[in-house]
């Protein structure tokens, strides 16, 4: 048994999924791999996510110290930028492998449907 934030998890995989599981978290993190993005940039990159869901997922990722939320107040309009924290960057090998697996799965799927 593993514990994170006083919550028990049956295995390390479930701990990982606690941080990046669900439909959108890994997608958001994928788009932050190459650098910081503003909220509206993420909305454009992920057009099928609702504003509410994006806001909630960003908040959860921030609370888990996976992303950093930086507010720029120097000039109007207010600008908010999201980036990976050092802890979030430790997920890069995992995210890269998930991406590679997805690319491979697309190719395998194409071959299966042709047969």
DSSP file (Angstrom, degrees, kcal/mol; ACC not computed):
  #  RESIDUE AA STRUCTURE BP1 BP2  ACC     N-H-->O    O-->H-N    N-H-->O    O-->H-N    TCO  KAPPA ALPHA  PHI   PSI    X-CA   Y-CA   Z-CA
    1    1 A X              0   0    0      0, 0.0     2,-0.3     0, 0.0     9,-0.2   0.000 360.0 360.0 360.0 138.1    0.0    0.0    0.0
    2    2 A X  E     -A    9   0A   0      7,-3.2     7,-3.4     9,-0.1     2,-0.4  -0.896 360.0-151.6-118.7 148.0    1.3    3.5   -0.9
    3    3 A X  E     +A    8   0A   0     -2,-0.3     2,-0.4     5,-0.2     5,-0.2  -0.978  16.7 171.6-127.1 131.4    0.1    6.8    0.6
    4    4 A X  E >  S-A    7   0A   0      3,-2.1     3,-1.7    -2,-0.4    -2,-0.0  -0.991  80.5  -7.5-134.8 127.4    0.1   10.3   -0.9
    5    5 A X  T 3  S-     0   0    0     -2,-0.4     3,-0.1     1,-0.3    -1,-0.1   0.887 129.2 -59.4  53.2  41.6   -1.6   13.1    1.0
    6    6 A X  T 3  S+     0   0    0      1,-0.2     2,-0.5    -3,-0.0    -1,-0.3   0.649 112.4 121.3  62.8  18.3   -2.9   10.6    3.5
    7    7 A X  E <   -A    4   0A   0     -3,-1.7    -3,-2.1     2,-0.0     2,-0.2  -0.943  60.6-128.9-111.7 131.6   -4.8    8.7    0.8
    8    8 A X  E     -A    3   0A   0     -2,-0.5     2,-0.4    -5,-0.2    -5,-0.2  -0.536  21.4-170.5 -81.2 144.0   -4.0    5.0    0.3
    9    9 A X  E     -A    2   0A   0     -7,-3.4    -7,-3.2    -2,-0.2     6,-0.1  -0.996  22.6-139.5-131.3 138.1   -3.2    3.7   -3.2
   10   10 A X  S    S+     0   0    0     -2,-0.4     2,-0.3    -9,-0.2    -1,-0.1   0.744  81.3   1.2 -71.9 -22.8   -2.9    0.0   -4.0
   11   11 A X  S  > S-     0   0    0     -9,-0.1     4,-1.1     1,-0.1     3,-0.2  -0.964  75.5-100.0-156.3 169.6    0.1    0.4   -6.3
   12   12 A X  H  > S+     0   0    0     -2,-0.3     4,-2.3     1,-0.2     5,-0.2   0.813 117.3  61.6 -66.7 -30.1    2.5    2.9   -7.8
   13   13 A X  H  > S+     0   0    0      1,-0.2     4,-2.6     2,-0.2    -1,-0.2   0.912 102.5  50.9 -62.0 -41.2    0.6    3.0  -11.1
   14   14 A X  H  > S+     0   0    0     -3,-0.2     4,-1.4     1,-0.2    -1,-0.2   0.825 107.5  54.0 -67.2 -29.3   -2.5    4.2   -9.2
   15   15 A X  H  X S+     0   0    0     -4,-1.1     4,-1.1     2,-0.2    -2,-0.2   0.935 109.7  47.4 -66.5 -46.0   -0.3    6.9   -7.6
   16   16 A X  H >X S+     0   0    0     -4,-2.3     4,-2.2     1,-0.2     3,-0.8   0.928 111.5  50.2 -59.4 -45.9    0.8    8.1  -11.1
   17   17 A X  H 3X S+     0   0    0     -4,-2.6     4,-2.4     1,-0.3    -1,-0.2   0.782 100.6  64.4 -66.9 -26.1   -2.8    8.1  -12.3
   18   18 A X  H 3< S+     0   0    0     -4,-1.4    -1,-0.3    -5,-0.2    -2,-0.2   0.864 111.7  37.0 -61.3 -35.2   -3.8   10.2   -9.3
   19   19 A X  H << S+     0   0    0     -4,-1.1    -2,-0.2    -3,-0.8    -1,-0.2   0.862 137.1  14.6 -85.6 -38.8   -1.5   12.9  -10.7
   20   20 A X  H  < S+     0   0    0     -4,-2.2     6,-0.7     5,-0.0    -3,-0.2   0.351  94.2 119.8-122.9   6.2   -2.1   12.6  -14.5
   21   21 A X     <  +     0   0    0     -4,-2.4     4,-0.4    -5,-0.3     3,-0.2  -0.133  43.2  57.3 -71.0 168.9   -5.2   10.4  -14.9
   22   22 A X  S    S-     0   0    0      1,-0.2     4,-0.4     2,-0.1    -4,-0.0  -0.355  97.0 -65.7  99.1 177.7   -8.4   11.4  -16.5
   23   23 A X  S    S+     0   0    0      1,-0.1     4,-0.2    -2,-0.1    -1,-0.2   0.783 122.1  26.2 -74.9 -29.1   -9.2   12.6  -20.0
   24   24 A X  S  > S+     0   0    0     -3,-0.2     4,-2.7     2,-0.1     5,-0.2   0.721  94.2  79.4-115.8 -24.5   -7.4   15.9  -20.0
   25   25 A X  H  > S+     0   0    0     -4,-0.4     4,-2.6     1,-0.2     5,-0.2   0.919  99.6  44.7 -60.1 -47.1   -4.4   16.2  -17.6
   26   26 A X  H  > S+     0   0    0     -6,-0.7     4,-2.4    -4,-0.4    -1,-0.2   0.864 113.3  53.0 -64.5 -34.0   -1.9   14.4  -19.8
   27   27 A X  H  > S+     0   0    0      2,-0.2     4,-1.7     1,-0.2    -2,-0.2   0.934 110.1  47.1 -65.5 -46.2   -3.1   16.4  -22.8
   28   28 A X  H  X S+     0   0    0     -4,-2.7     4,-0.8     1,-0.2    -2,-0.2   0.935 113.5  48.3 -59.4 -47.1   -2.6   19.6  -21.0
   29   29 A X  H >X S+     0   0    0     -4,-2.6     3,-0.7    -5,-0.2     4,-0.7   0.877 105.4  59.3 -63.3 -37.6    0.9   18.5  -19.8
   30   30 A X  H >< S+     0   0    0     -4,-2.4     3,-0.9     1,-0.3     4,-0.4   0.905 106.4  47.9 -55.8 -42.9    1.7   17.4  -23.4
   31   31 A X  H 3< S+     0   0    0     -4,-1.7    -1,-0.3     1,-0.2    -2,-0.2   0.652 109.1  53.9 -76.2 -14.1    1.1   21.0  -24.6
   32   32 A X  H X< S+     0   0    0     -4,-0.8     3,-1.4    -3,-0.7    52,-0.4   0.503  83.8  89.2 -94.1  -4.9    3.3   22.4  -21.8
   33   33 A X  T << S+     0   0    0     -3,-0.9    -1,-0.2    -4,-0.7    -2,-0.1   0.910  89.8  44.9 -57.7 -44.0    6.3   20.2  -22.6
   34   34 A X  T 3  S-     0   0    0     -4,-0.4    -1,-0.3     1,-0.2     2,-0.2   0.337 128.1 -62.5 -89.4   9.5    7.7   22.7  -25.0
   35   35 A X  S <  S-     0   0    0     -3,-1.4    -1,-0.2     2,-0.0    47,-0.1  -0.693  73.2 -32.9 137.6 173.7    7.2   25.7  -22.8
   36   36 A X        -     0   0    0     -2,-0.2     2,-0.3    -3,-0.1    47,-0.2  -0.232  50.8-167.1 -64.0 147.5    4.8   28.0  -20.9
   37   37 A X  E     -B   82   0B   0     45,-2.4    45,-3.3     4,-0.0     2,-0.2  -0.983  18.0-124.4-135.9 147.4    1.3   28.6  -22.4
   38   38 A X  E  >  -B   81   0B   0     -2,-0.3     4,-2.1    43,-0.2     3,-0.3  -0.488  35.4-105.5 -82.6 162.1   -1.4   31.1  -21.6
   39   39 A X  H  > S+     0   0    0     41,-0.9     4,-2.2     1,-0.2     5,-0.1   0.917 121.2  49.6 -53.9 -48.8   -4.9   29.9  -20.8
   40   40 A X  H  > S+     0   0    0      1,-0.2     4,-2.0     2,-0.2    -1,-0.2   0.825 106.8  55.8 -65.2 -31.1   -6.3   31.0  -24.2
   41   41 A X  H  > S+     0   0    0     -3,-0.3     4,-2.2     2,-0.2    -1,-0.2   0.928 108.4  47.7 -63.9 -43.9   -3.4   29.2  -26.0
   42   42 A X  H  X S+     0   0    0     -4,-2.1     4,-2.0     1,-0.2    -2,-0.2   0.900 108.8  54.6 -63.8 -40.0   -4.4   26.0  -24.2
   43   43 A X  H  < S+     0   0    0     -4,-2.2     6,-0.2     1,-0.2    -1,-0.2   0.900 110.9  45.8 -59.6 -40.9   -8.0   26.5  -25.1
   44   44 A X  H >< S+     0   0    0     -4,-2.0     3,-0.5     1,-0.2    -1,-0.2   0.871 112.9  49.3 -70.6 -36.7   -7.0   26.8  -28.8
   45   45 A X  H 3< S+     0   0    0     -4,-2.2     2,-0.3     1,-0.3    -2,-0.2   0.787 121.1  35.8 -72.4 -26.8   -4.8   23.8  -28.7
   46   46 A X  T >< S+     0   0    0     -4,-2.0     3,-1.6    -5,-0.2    -1,-0.3  -0.646  71.1 167.3-124.6  72.0   -7.5   21.7  -27.0
   47   47 A X  T <  S+     0   0    0     -3,-0.5    -1,-0.1    -2,-0.3    -2,-0.1   0.702  70.7  59.6 -66.3 -19.2  -10.7   23.0  -28.6
   48   48 A X  T 3  S+     0   0    0      2,-0.1     2,-0.3     0, 0.0    -1,-0.3   0.521  84.6  93.7 -88.3  -3.6  -12.9   20.1  -27.3
   49   49 A X  S <  S-     0   0    0     -3,-1.6     2,-0.1    -6,-0.2    -3,-0.1  -0.693  77.3-124.7 -86.9 140.4  -12.2   20.8  -23.7
   50   50 A X     >  -     0   0    0     -2,-0.3     4,-2.6     1,-0.1     5,-0.2  -0.451  18.9-117.5 -78.6 158.1  -14.8   23.1  -21.9
   51   51 A X  H  > S+     0   0    0      1,-0.2     4,-2.5     2,-0.2     5,-0.2   0.901 115.7  51.6 -61.0 -40.9  -13.6   26.2  -20.1
   52   52 A X  H  > S+     0   0    0      2,-0.2     4,-2.5     1,-0.2    -1,-0.2   0.929 111.2  46.5 -62.3 -45.7  -14.8   24.9  -16.8
   53   53 A X  H  > S+     0   0    0      2,-0.2     4,-2.8     1,-0.2     5,-0.2   0.919 112.1  50.3 -65.2 -43.6  -12.9   21.6  -17.3
   54   54 A X  H  X S+     0   0    0     -4,-2.6     4,-2.7     1,-0.2     5,-0.2   0.937 111.8  48.6 -60.0 -45.7   -9.7   23.3  -18.4
   55   55 A X  H  X S+     0   0    0     -4,-2.5     4,-2.2    -5,-0.2    -2,-0.2   0.921 113.5  46.7 -59.7 -45.2   -9.9   25.6  -15.3
   56   56 A X  H  X S+     0   0    0     -4,-2.5     4,-2.4     2,-0.2    -2,-0.2   0.912 113.4  47.9 -64.7 -42.9  -10.5   22.7  -12.9
   57   57 A X  H  X S+     0   0    0     -4,-2.8     4,-2.6     2,-0.2     5,-0.2   0.908 112.1  49.4 -66.3 -41.8   -7.7   20.5  -14.4
   58   58 A X  H  X S+     0   0    0     -4,-2.7     4,-2.2    -5,-0.2    -1,-0.2   0.906 111.0  50.7 -62.5 -40.9   -5.3   23.4  -14.3
   59   59 A X  H  X S+     0   0    0     -4,-2.2     4,-2.7    -5,-0.2    -2,-0.2   0.918 111.5  47.3 -63.0 -43.7   -6.2   24.1  -10.7
   60   60 A X  H  X S+     0   0    0     -4,-2.4     4,-1.9     2,-0.2    -2,-0.2   0.920 112.0  49.6 -64.1 -43.8   -5.7   20.4   -9.8
   61   61 A X  H  <>S+     0   0    0     -4,-2.6     5,-2.7     1,-0.2     6,-1.2   0.871 112.6  48.4 -63.6 -35.8   -2.3   20.3  -11.6
   62   62 A X  H ><5S+     0   0    0     -4,-2.2     3,-1.8     4,-0.2    -2,-0.2   0.921 109.5  51.5 -68.9 -44.2   -1.3   23.4   -9.8
   63   63 A X  H 3<5S+     0   0    0     -4,-2.7    -2,-0.2     1,-0.3    -1,-0.2   0.829 108.8  52.2 -61.1 -31.5   -2.4   22.1   -6.4
   64   64 A X  T 3<5S-     0   0    0     -4,-1.9    -1,-0.3    -5,-0.2    -2,-0.2   0.365 114.8-119.4 -86.0   5.2   -0.4   18.9   -7.1
   65   65 A X  T < 5S+     0   0    0     -3,-1.8    23,-0.5     2,-0.2    22,-0.3   0.780  82.8 118.4  62.8  29.2    2.7   21.1   -7.8
   66   66 A X  S   <S+     0   0    0     -5,-2.7    19,-2.2     1,-0.2     2,-0.3   0.796  76.7  27.5 -91.8 -35.1    2.9   19.7  -11.4
   67   67 A X  E    S-C   84   0B   0     -6,-1.2     2,-0.4    17,-0.3    17,-0.2  -0.896  73.5-136.3-124.8 158.7    2.4   23.1  -13.0
   68   68 A X  E     -C   83   0B   0     15,-3.5    15,-1.8    -2,-0.3     2,-0.6  -0.918   9.7-150.6-112.2 138.5    3.1   26.6  -12.0
   69   69 A X  E     -C   82   0B   0     -2,-0.4     2,-0.5    13,-0.2    13,-0.2  -0.944  14.9-171.1-110.6 116.4    0.6   29.5  -12.5
   70   70 A X  E     -C   81   0B   0     11,-3.1    11,-2.8    -2,-0.6     2,-0.5  -0.935   7.5-155.6-113.8 127.1    2.3   32.8  -13.0
   71   71 A X  E     -C   80   0B   0     -2,-0.5     2,-0.6     9,-0.2     9,-0.2  -0.880   2.1-156.6-104.0 126.6    0.2   36.0  -13.0
   72   72 A X  E     +C   79   0B   0      7,-3.6     7,-1.9    -2,-0.5     3,-0.1  -0.907  20.6 166.2-102.9 117.6    1.6   39.0  -14.9
   73   73 A X        +     0   0    0     -2,-0.6    -1,-0.1     5,-0.2     5,-0.1   0.354  47.8  99.1-111.6   3.4    0.1   42.3  -13.5
   74   74 A X  S    S+     0   0    0      1,-0.2     2,-0.4     5,-0.1    -1,-0.1   0.879  92.3  18.4 -62.1 -39.0    2.4   44.8  -15.1
   75   75 A X  S    S-     0   0    0      2,-0.2    -1,-0.2    -3,-0.1     2,-0.1  -0.989  94.9 -78.4-136.8 141.8    0.2   45.7  -17.9
   76   76 A X  S    S+     0   0    0     -2,-0.4     2,-0.1     2,-0.1    -3,-0.1  -0.500  99.5  54.9 -73.5 151.4   -3.5   45.3  -18.6
   77   77 A X  S    S-     0   0    0     -2,-0.1    -2,-0.2     1,-0.0    -3,-0.1   0.636  95.1-115.3 -75.6 158.5   -5.1   43.0  -19.5
   78   78 A X        -     0   0    0     -2,-0.1     2,-0.4    -5,-0.1    -5,-0.2  -0.286  32.7-154.2 -54.5 135.2   -4.0   40.6  -16.8
   79   79 A X  E     - C   0  72B   0     -7,-1.9    -7,-3.6    -4,-0.1     2,-0.4  -0.965  10.2-166.9-121.9 135.0   -2.1   37.7  -18.2
   80   80 A X  E     - C   0  71B   0     -2,-0.4   -41,-0.9    -9,-0.2     2,-0.4  -0.970   6.9-169.8-120.3 134.8   -1.8   34.2  -16.7
   81   81 A X  E     -BC  38  70B   0    -11,-2.8   -11,-3.1    -2,-0.4     2,-0.4  -0.965   7.2-153.4-127.7 140.9    0.8   31.7  -17.9
   82   82 A X  E     +BC  37  69B   0    -45,-3.3   -45,-2.4    -2,-0.4     2,-0.3  -0.914  20.7 162.1-115.4 139.8    1.1   28.0  -17.0
   83   83 A X  E     - C   0  68B   0    -15,-1.8   -15,-3.5    -2,-0.4     2,-0.2  -0.964  42.3 -88.9-148.6 163.4    4.4   26.0  -17.1
   84   84 A X  E     - C   0  67B   0    -52,-0.4   -17,-0.3    -2,-0.3     2,-0.1  -0.536  37.9-138.8 -73.9 139.1    5.7   22.7  -15.8
   85   85 A X     >  -     0   0    0    -19,-2.2     4,-2.3    -2,-0.2     5,-0.1  -0.332  34.3 -97.0 -81.2 175.2    7.4   22.8  -12.3
   86   86 A X  H  > S+     0   0    0      2,-0.2     4,-0.8     1,-0.2    -1,-0.1   0.908 131.0  49.4 -60.0 -40.5   10.6   20.9  -11.7
   87   87 A X  H >4 S+     0   0    0    -22,-0.3     3,-0.9     1,-0.2     4,-0.3   0.914 109.8  51.2 -63.8 -42.6    8.3   18.2  -10.2
   88   88 A X  H >4 S+     0   0    0    -23,-0.5     3,-1.8     1,-0.2    -2,-0.2   0.857 102.2  60.8 -62.0 -36.1    6.1   18.3  -13.3
   89   89 A X  H >< S+     0   0    0     -4,-2.3     3,-1.6     1,-0.3     4,-0.3   0.731  88.9  70.9 -65.7 -21.4    9.2   18.0  -15.5
   90   90 A X  T << S+     0   0    0     -3,-0.9     3,-0.3    -4,-0.8     4,-0.3   0.689  91.2  62.0 -67.5 -14.9    9.9   14.6  -13.9
   91   91 A X  T <> S+     0   0    0     -3,-1.8     4,-3.1    -4,-0.3     5,-0.3   0.549  75.5  95.8 -83.4  -8.4    6.9   13.4  -15.9
   92   92 A X  H <> S+     0   0    0     -3,-1.6     4,-2.8     1,-0.2     5,-0.2   0.892  82.8  48.4 -54.0 -46.7    8.5   14.2  -19.2
   93   93 A X  H  > S+     0   0    0     -3,-0.3     4,-1.9    -4,-0.3    -1,-0.2   0.904 114.4  47.4 -61.1 -37.7    9.8   10.6  -19.8
   94   94 A X  H  > S+     0   0    0     -4,-0.3     4,-2.5    -3,-0.3    -2,-0.2   0.939 113.4  46.9 -66.0 -47.7    6.3    9.2  -18.9
   95   95 A X  H  X S+     0   0    0     -4,-3.1     4,-2.4     1,-0.2    -2,-0.2   0.889 111.3  51.9 -63.2 -39.7    4.5   11.7  -21.2
   96   96 A X  H  X S+     0   0    0     -4,-2.8     4,-2.4    -5,-0.3    -1,-0.2   0.897 111.3  47.1 -63.9 -39.6    7.0   11.0  -24.0
   97   97 A X  H  X S+     0   0    0     -4,-1.9     4,-2.8    -5,-0.2    -2,-0.2   0.885 110.8  51.5 -69.4 -38.5    6.3    7.3  -23.7
   98   98 A X  H  X S+     0   0    0     -4,-2.5     4,-2.4     2,-0.2    -2,-0.2   0.918 111.8  48.2 -62.3 -42.6    2.5    7.8  -23.6
   99   99 A X  H  X S+     0   0    0     -4,-2.4     4,-2.3     2,-0.2    -2,-0.2   0.933 112.5  47.6 -62.9 -46.7    2.8    9.9  -26.8
  100  100 A X  H  X S+     0   0    0     -4,-2.4     4,-2.6     1,-0.2    -2,-0.2   0.915 111.5  50.8 -61.2 -43.7    5.0    7.3  -28.5
  101  101 A X  H  X S+     0   0    0     -4,-2.8     4,-2.8     1,-0.2    -1,-0.2   0.916 109.7  50.9 -61.5 -42.7    2.6    4.5  -27.5
  102  102 A X  H  X S+     0   0    0     -4,-2.4     4,-2.0     2,-0.2    -1,-0.2   0.902 109.9  49.5 -61.4 -42.2   -0.4    6.5  -28.8
  103  103 A X  H  X S+     0   0    0     -4,-2.3     4,-1.8     2,-0.2    -2,-0.2   0.923 113.2  46.8 -62.5 -44.1    1.4    7.0  -32.2
  104  104 A X  H  X S+     0   0    0     -4,-2.6     4,-2.7     1,-0.2     5,-0.2   0.899 109.4  54.3 -63.5 -40.8    2.2    3.3  -32.4
  105  105 A X  H  X S+     0   0    0     -4,-2.8     4,-2.6     1,-0.2    -1,-0.2   0.872 105.7  53.0 -62.9 -37.0   -1.4    2.5  -31.4
  106  106 A X  H  X S+     0   0    0     -4,-2.0     4,-2.0     2,-0.2    -1,-0.2   0.936 111.7  45.6 -62.2 -46.2   -2.7    4.6  -34.3
  107  107 A X  H  X S+     0   0    0     -4,-1.8     4,-1.8     2,-0.2    -2,-0.2   0.910 114.0  47.8 -64.8 -43.2   -0.5    2.8  -36.8
  108  108 A X  H  X S+     0   0    0     -4,-2.7     4,-2.4     1,-0.2    -1,-0.2   0.911 110.2  53.3 -63.2 -42.2   -1.4   -0.7  -35.4
  109  109 A X  H  X S+     0   0    0     -4,-2.6     4,-2.4    -5,-0.2    -1,-0.2   0.894 106.6  52.3 -60.4 -40.9   -5.1    0.3  -35.5
  110  110 A X  H  X S+     0   0    0     -4,-2.0     4,-1.1     1,-0.2    -1,-0.2   0.907 110.8  47.6 -61.3 -41.9   -4.7    1.3  -39.2
  111  111 A X  H  X S+     0   0    0     -4,-1.8     4,-1.0     1,-0.2    -2,-0.2   0.884 111.8  50.0 -67.4 -39.5   -3.2   -2.1  -40.0
  112  112 A X  H >< S+     0   0    0     -4,-2.4     3,-0.5     1,-0.2    -2,-0.2   0.910 109.7  49.9 -66.3 -42.8   -5.9   -4.0  -38.1
  113  113 A X  H 3< S+     0   0    0     -4,-2.4    -1,-0.2     1,-0.2    -2,-0.2   0.739 105.6  58.0 -72.0 -20.9   -8.8   -2.2  -39.8
  114  114 A X  H 3<        0   0    0     -4,-1.1    -1,-0.2     1,-0.2    -2,-0.2   0.797 360.0 360.0 -74.5 -28.0   -7.2   -2.9  -43.2
  115  115 A X    <<        0   0    0     -4,-1.0    -1,-0.2    -3,-0.5    -2,-0.2   0.450 360.0 360.0 -83.1 360.0   -7.3   -6.6  -42.6
